[in-house]
Every structure is written in C-alpha cells, then in structure tokens.
Amino acid sequence: MKKQLLTLLLTCSALFSATAQEVEANLVDAVQLYSDGKIKQAKELLHTLSVAAPQDDAVWYYLALTQTVSNDLDGAEASLAKAVALDSGNYWYRRMLARMYLMHNKPQEGMAMYEALVKAFPDKDNSVYELLDVYLKQSQFEKALTALDDITRQRGTSEEVVRTKYDVLCAMGRPDEGVQVLENYNKEFSSATVLSITGDYYLSEYSDSLAQARYQEALSLDSGYIPAMMGMAEVYRHQRNYPEYFNSLRPFFASQEAPAVSKGMYLTNITRGLDPKILQLHREGFDSLVSLATETHPADTSVLSAAGNYFYHTGRQEEAGRWFRQAADSHPESIGQTVTYLQYLSILNKWEDLRDRSMSAFDRFHDLGFLDFANSANYQLEDYDAIIGNSKFILSNYPKEKALCVGAWSMMGDAYHSKGDSRSAYKAYEKALKLNPDYAPVLNNYAYYLSLEGKKLNKAYKMSKKTVEAEPDNATYLDTFAWILHLQGKDLEAKPFFKHAMLYGGKDSAVILEHYAVVLESLGEADAAKVYRNMAKRLNP
C-alpha cells in the first residue's frame, strides 16, 4: 500500500492530463485512503483530482468530506457547493451541504436548503426530521407545526410526533391545545408514555383527579412504568395521603431495574424540597424508602450519598456518617466521596478520624488539598509539629509551586506561633511574604501577633493597612487594623473601622466585641462600651 501511495503522489502532476478512466481509478484510491483514516493523503490526492477533473462532482464531494474531518469548514462548504452545482439532483450532496451550513453557523441557509430538499425528495424521512430539528432549534414553531402536520399526513400519527407537537405548543404558550393533542392520541392509541405526560400536565394544573386517572391508565398498560408510578406518588402527596404515597413508591425503590441514580436524585430532592416538619411527621415512611434504596443498591454512591444527606438533614448525624463512610469505603478510588466524608467529619468535629482519613486520602490521591484537611484537624488536636511536618513536605517536594509554598510557609508560621515560638513564626511569615507580598492571611496574622506583643507597630500598621484595602469588608482584618490604631493612640480613627466590622460579622466574635468596647471606653463612651462588652460575654461566658 505504501508503494502504491508513493506512486500516486509522484504521479499527481500527470493527472492534469489524465483520462476519465484514470481519474476514476485515482478517486477510488482516494476514497480508500479516506476510509482508512489517512485524511491528509486523501485530501491531497482529491485536491489534485479537483484540478485535473473540475467537472467531476464526486471528487468535490469526497474532498469536502476530508475538509470537514480536518475542520476546514470554509473549504468543505465551497467544495459541496460545487458538487451540488454539478449534480443538483443528488440527494446526498444537498443534504450534506444543508448540514454544512448548520455546522458553519448559517441556520437560514441550512433551513432553506432543507426545505428545498424535503420538497424535492418527500419520501426521505431523514430530511423531514432534520428540518423539524432545525425549526425547533431556531424557535420557528409555526413552521415546526406545519412540518409535523405534513409528517402525520404522509406517514400517519406516531407517539414521537405527538410528543413533539405537545412540546412545541407548550413552548408557544398554548398548553391547552397541546394537552388536547395528547388526549386525542390517547383516545385512539394506547401508550403509557403519552398517558403519563398527560397526567404530568394535569398535575401541574392541580387537576389531581384527572392526573390520577391518566397515571392509573398508564399503569394498567405497564405496571412498572416509572414515570407513571412517580406521578401517582405526587398525586397522593398533593392529597396528603402519605400511606398511599409511600405504597406507590416502594416498588420503584425496591426495583433492581430502576436506575439507582434516579432513586438517589429523588431522595435528594425530597430532602431539600419538603418541609422539615413533613419529613419528621412521616419519618418512618421516608426511612423505609431510604432503607429500600440502600438495600437494593448497597454500593451505589448516588444512593449512599443521598441516604447520608437525608439522615443528616433529619438530625441523625451518626446515622448519616454511616452512609457517608460506606460510600467512601465502597469506592476508595472516588475523590468526591472521600471529600464528602471528610467534610462530614469536620462538621462533627471528629478530629482524629479526620486527620487519619485525610492522610490516607493523600497517600491515595497525592492531592495537597487533603493535607489542608489534615492540618485543620491537627490544629484542633494541637498537634503543631504535624502541621510543621506537612508544610515542610510541601516545601521540599513542590519548591517551584509558588502558591503552595506561600500556603505552606503561612501554615508553618501559624503553627510555630501556637507553639509559642514567635521568632520561628515570624521567619516563616517573612518567607511567605517574600514569595507574595500581598498575601492577606499572612499580613493579618503577622500584624496581629506583633500588636499583641506591642512590637514594631509601624510595620504592623503597614501590613494590616494592605489587608483592609484589599478586603474592606473582612471583619477580622478590620479588627486587626483598628486594634493597631488603638495601640498607637488613634482611637478616633479606630472607631469607624470597628463600626464597619460590626456590619460584616464582627458581632459574632467575642474578641472583636471586646476590642471595640475597649476603644469606646477610651473615648469616654462607657454606656456603649458596656453594651458591647456584655455582648462579648454572652458569646464567651
């Protein structure tokens, strides 16, 4: 084949004077190259053939195919236009050109080409449905209705046509006409799908009795049809008939055939959407659905996660942890399930488990985010040496990753300060700021710790000022800056920053409230200071 290809390429120049028979032979070779995936060689040969035989429509058609594959849409469109001009009666050329117009973001040209194609070839079903798709995408709903009517006249009614017509009429704001189309079909034919769609419409209009009748009819045709089962459940829920609601859902949750992801989504939706009082009032019934889902799909992450969320939102945190843990343990390769369980452990302050699980996850995934989880646990466990060790690991293994190294020096500085080693803490902060002079967390902590020691207040002032300029609504940064102003004897300047902090979370911090009280007291506002000091005591009795 290689020798033959070489021969073809070497003799391309001779094709300018080739006979029709020679062109045909080389066209066959080009088509074979295209079929074998050798697009570049096929395209080069076809381009040469197009010069040698510009009146050969097949050459232009196959050249367009190679241009399409190589993403040369301009060239493909031009080649197809030449093929159509040479043989306007060729259905495939015209259909391909219509598609090319759409690919080239020329919907009007594509629509016109399809309309002409349908008119010229009324027996070609593909073109009719492709034209219908163009109408729908371009929101040409009246034309879409006309096309659907033509399809019905020529080929008879069908479930697909009826459903599409219903969707079109609803999109046009004519749902009453749409549901009548469904009802007319229901009178003549039997379809669980159309009956369920009809039921959904009536349910959305709060016509529970009509919805129930359609769902029941659908289930009489197919007792396991899930949309009808779910629709019936919603009817019972609207009627507050919860015993029947649960009875209608149990077959779905117990079914091995019903997709597990659908059950997980349903549990998630009722957990988020239903009134918590309803969940509590009928807790036994909802528990039974969760049990059926987890028994049927004991290793499916969507079901296990939904079960965990359900129990967490109904106040049973230990039970929630069981399912989050099972999801993580069943799929140790899933970073998402691992993170979900770590978040759960963090919320419940299970620090030792969080630390151990985080380090195990880091070993599996080599994702530094898990070291952050571990370090947050280590802070709570006051294991500052572990934090320093994790930070040194990052610095040793990722020395060129600037953002990681800034974070590592920052964590190391905080850990050293918590150990009472201010000198090492400040060295770490200086390393972080050398890499990123505007890193607000380090600027704030460094400035605040200096202020607590009453050292280098001018330096602390400059660092803290940068943080409030960068994040003017951050209550923690505002507190640090205002407190430094107080230590510099600038209480009048400090007060507005404390007032601003009160608007953005400062009232939730006993430290900030106490600082504000001190400043107010210094300004002679004893009554106001008492108010804020009492607020601080209530937060930290």
Number of C-alpha atoms within 10 A of each C-alpha: 7 7 8 10 16 11 11 18 15 10 11 19 13 12 20 15 11 16 12 13 9 12 21 17 11 20 20 13 18 26 22 13 19 21 11 10 13 14 20 15 17 25 23 16 24 29 20 18 25 21 13 20 21 16 15 20 23 20 29 26 24 23 28 31 24 25 21 17 15 13 11 13 18 14 16 26 24 14 23 27 21 21 26 22 15 16 16 14 13 14 16 13 22 22 21 21 25 29 20 23 20 15 14 15 11 13 19 14 17 23 22 13 20 24 18 15 22 20 13 12 14 14 12 13 12 11 20 22 17 17 23 25 15 19 19 19 11 13 14 15 18 14 14 23 20 12 19 20 16 14 19 14 10 11 11 10 15 12 16 10 17 21 19 17 23 24 17 21 20 15 14 14 11 13 16 12 14 23 24 13 17 19 17 11 19 18 8 8 12 14 15 23 19 23 26 28 22 26 30 26 18 19 20 10 11 13 14 20 13 18 26 23 17 26 30 21 19 26 20 12 15 14 14 16 18 19 20 28 22 18 23 28 23 22 24 19 15 14 12 11 13 18 12 16 21 18 14 19 18 19 17 23 26 18 15 12 9 15 12 21 15 15 23 22 15 16 23 19 13 14 21 13 9 10 11 14 10 11 18 13 11 13 13 11 18 20 15 14 22 24 16 19 26 24 13 16 21 16 16 18 24 20 28 28 25 26 29 27 23 26 20 18 15 15 11 13 16 13 16 23 21 15 24 29 22 20 27 23 15 16 16 15 13 14 14 14 23 21 19 17 26 26 15 20 21 18 10 13 13 14 21 16 15 25 24 14 20 25 20 15 24 18 12 12 15 12 12 17 14 23 22 21 23 27 27 18 24 20 18 13 12 15 15 21 15 16 26 19 14 20 25 16 14 18 19 11 10 13 11 10 11 14 13 16 23 24 19 26 26 26 26 28 30 27 27 21 19 15 15 11 13 19 11 17 24 22 15 24 24 19 18 26 18 12 14 15 15 15 21 19 16 28 25 25 23 25 26 23 18 20 23 12 10 13 12 11 19 15 14 24 23 13 23 28 21 19 23 22 11 14 12 16 17 17 25 21 28 30 28 28 27 31 27 26 23 20 15 15 13 14 21 15 12 24 19 13 23 25 16 17 24 20 12 15 14 21 17 14 16 20 18 26 25 19 21 30 25 21 25 22 16 15 13 11 13 14 12 13 22 16 12 21 21 16 19 22 13 10 14 10 8
